[in-house]
Amino acid sequence: MNTVKAMKNAIVCLILLPRFFLAAIMLWFLDFHCVRKRVFPKMKEQEGNIVDPPVCISESNRMFSWESIKAVWHGHKLDFLKSAHLGYVAPNTEVVQLRDQRCNRILDYAKEKRPLILNFGSCTCPPFMTRLKAFQRVVQQYADISDSVVVYIEEAHPSDGWMSSDAPYQIPKHRCLEDRLSAAQIMNREVPGCLVVADSMDNSSNAAYGAYFDRLYILQDGKIVYQGGRGPEGYRISELRDWLDQYRQSVGNSRNVVIHV
């Protein structure tokens, strides 16, 4: 059994190494001031809009470090090994309610045939927090046709790990469920009206959905009908809005069909 597991890990490493090394090299280059001056303004031009506001990265933030390398590897590995895939059955993982600390399953929040939006993130993830208000507006705009859940996962930039001075809160790694619930309560205050739950301490939802650093999904009828890209670069509220807009149009068209008898 251990041999099979070791072989599986070795195969995963071989597959992930090329993209991981590319990401590590990019982080190393971004620590050079001359590169930052060229790259970051272009990123703002490409991303800057009301729905997906640009993410600001301070000059003081160090991109290449041992902690950043570990975080990037962790994210790549979770994405590769995730069990959530577009068009397939949605993993029904365990989450914890903030109010009474009761354990529920992801699909417990799905209502009949209504789409269920899943938004994974944490308070120390700058792209997630920067776009949180935009997410809230989209959720409110399409509340008549969909439901949503914000799932609080492990910290993207913990204060005792790959810390980011751009994060609005400095929170250490979660050592116990109480730590995660306390951090999730902060998130809950940031998005009044949105349902916030916490991932379990075995990070089952994060692992199943490959959600680290942040990610968006839409579930319907127990299946994944929208799978956002891996954050931060693939985290797009505009894609979520476009999917919901198309869905609303399709629902409206189906209601307006005249059946001749």
Order of alpha helices (4+ residues) and beta strands (2+ residues): alpha-alpha-alpha-beta-beta-beta-alpha-alpha-beta-alpha-beta-alpha-beta-beta-alpha
